[in-house]
Amino acid sequence: MNTMHHGDQDGETDRALQELRSHLAGPAIEPQDPLFDAARAVCNGMIDVHPRAVIRAVTLADIDHVLDMARSTGLPLAVRGGGHNIAGHGTVEGGLVLDLGQLRGVEVDVEHGLVTVGPGATLADVDRATVPHGLAVPLGVISATGVAGLTLGGGVGWLTRSNGLSLDNLVSADVVTATGEHLQASEEENSDLFWGLRGGGGNFGVVSSFTFRARPLPAAVLGGNFFYRPERWKDALRAFNRWTQDLPNEMNPIISILVLPSAFEMGEEPWMIIGFAWASENHQPGLELIEQLREAAPPDEEEVAPTAWLEWQTAMDTLFPKGARGYWKNVSFSRLDEEAIDVLVGFASEVTWFGTGIDIHHMQGAFGHVPEDATAFPNRSAKYWLNVYGFWKDPAEDDRLSAFARKAYANMQPLAEHGQYVNFLGAELGYDSTEAARQAYGPKTYDRLVALKNRFDPQNLFRRNHNIVPTASY
């Protein structure tokens, strides 16, 4: 009896897919298709999932047709933008993948300083379009990252202190809802939805277009890296703590601890790297600030120079080739006193292999000036945000390196503040990551997100994400 029922379901799905194909402008790629293995692959090689079909949307109408089918068949739906999500939410076992990766258009309105971006665009697509006009949208640090997922979760990068998160620079978004409605969300229109889109991830609909406010950016930013060997890490962190006490917003530092790829020719030992981007046309104040840090903690190696933005934004791309395996954990904190330095150096000094990195993003500045409840991002008061991330190749390393990330996270708990950054979260807490979302946002923001979910997606069509679970059922 069950087998027959299952067969009936399969037959219905086959017919629905056939019907869907007749409406689509883009391809529907199924398991028998030679392109299927490439189409189902996501950036994290640890995620090995077989969807029923991967539909590559090439028009806005394709999005509507896929949502129609997901509603009518009840098949689980995954929405994939740039496909860079570490938790593997861009695919789903036995379900439909709406792949937006072909919708990569970027339009620059130079006169108004606005940039309109398709849902499949990557950071590289946006940077290539804006740089010729002397503009930049504040985005992330790896150029293959999809703009959609990055923005809906937050968007931490090299302009966070000077200009805020990617979502802080979002002016409006076009959204296709679970019922197929097409809405525009902005401060003026559907402002509650706009609040939820900025931090609430893909829980409320498919964003078919993003419009950002761009900032002027000189042809070359003053960028640099100070490199420290392990015996200098504590001194460097002490100096960094003093240096950042009253740092101007234009200075954007990120600390990284890792064994560098061989292309960097830095050997096989771990390095602490204090990287910084000075986001101002006048380089002189930036150079003076850099000199202060140099005097306080002379680096073992250094590189400081005006650098073309495209070059700066792609410098670390080799760390994350598609298919690299990864497991991430993140913690917000504000202390960099002796106790905190001991904890950080304690676990960081164990990273003697290529395949795991630790980043400490220095927040505050423009990021911290945004009121806590203005967006759904969970914490605006933290001074630092730590991310432990993986990029290894060998499946035999999965358990050991995932365990290291969990250990680092556990060791940081005495220093931890509220909230987690959903873009730095893996999928370990269950298929739909429900508990992870509750923990990430905290009760007040989570409850507000649930109220929005009840209105815009009460059936939880959009659940392949760090899921906000609706309480309503209409």
HELIX and SHEET records of a PDB file:
HELIX    1   1 ASN A    2  HIS A   23  1                                  22    
HELIX    2   2 PHE A   36  ARG A   40  1                                   5    
HELIX    3   3 LEU A   60  THR A   73  1                                  14    
HELIX    4   4 LEU A  123  THR A  130  1                                   8    
HELIX    5   5 VAL A  131  HIS A  133  5                                   3    
HELIX    6   6 VAL A  147  GLY A  153  1                                   7    
HELIX    7   7 THR A  160  ASN A  163  1                                   4    
HELIX    8   8 SER A  166  ASN A  169  5                                   4    
HELIX    9   9 SER A  191  LEU A  197  1                                   7    
HELIX   10  10 PRO A  230  ARG A  232  5                                   3    
HELIX   11  11 TRP A  233  TRP A  243  1                                  11    
HELIX   12  12 SER A  262  PHE A  264  5                                   3    
HELIX   13  13 GLN A  284  ALA A  296  1                                  13    
HELIX   14  14 TRP A  309  GLN A  313  1                                   5    
HELIX   15  15 ASP A  317  LEU A  319  5                                   3    
HELIX   16  16 GLU A  338  ALA A  348  1                                  11    
HELIX   17  17 GLY A  365  HIS A  369  1                                   5    
HELIX   18  18 PRO A  395  GLU A  397  5                                   3    
HELIX   19  19 ASP A  398  MET A  412  1                                  15    
HELIX   20  20 GLN A  413  LEU A  415  5                                   3    
HELIX   21  21 VAL A  422  PHE A  424  5                                   3    
HELIX   22  22 THR A  434  PHE A  456  1                                  23    
SHEET    1   A 4 ALA A  28  ILE A  29  0                                        
SHEET    2   A 4 ALA A  53  ARG A  56 -1                                        
SHEET    3   A 4 LEU A  96  ASP A  99  1                                        
SHEET    4   A 4 LEU A  77  ARG A  80  1                                        
SHEET    1   B 5 VAL A 106  ASP A 109  0                                        
SHEET    2   B 5 LEU A 114  VAL A 117 -1                                        
SHEET    3   B 5 VAL A 206  ARG A 213 -1                                        
SHEET    4   B 5 LEU A 170  VAL A 176 -1                                        
SHEET    5   B 5 HIS A 182  SER A 186 -1                                        
SHEET    1   C 2 LEU A 135  ALA A 136  0                                        
SHEET    2   C 2 ARG A 215  PRO A 216 -1                                        
SHEET    1   D 7 GLU A 301  ALA A 308  0                                        
SHEET    2   D 7 ALA A 220  TYR A 228 -1                                        
SHEET    3   D 7 PRO A 270  TRP A 278 -1                                        
SHEET    4   D 7 MET A 251  VAL A 259 -1                                        
SHEET    5   D 7 THR A 356  HIS A 362 -1                                        
SHEET    6   D 7 TYR A 384  GLY A 390 -1                                        
SHEET    7   D 7 LYS A 329  PHE A 333 -1                                        
END                                                                             
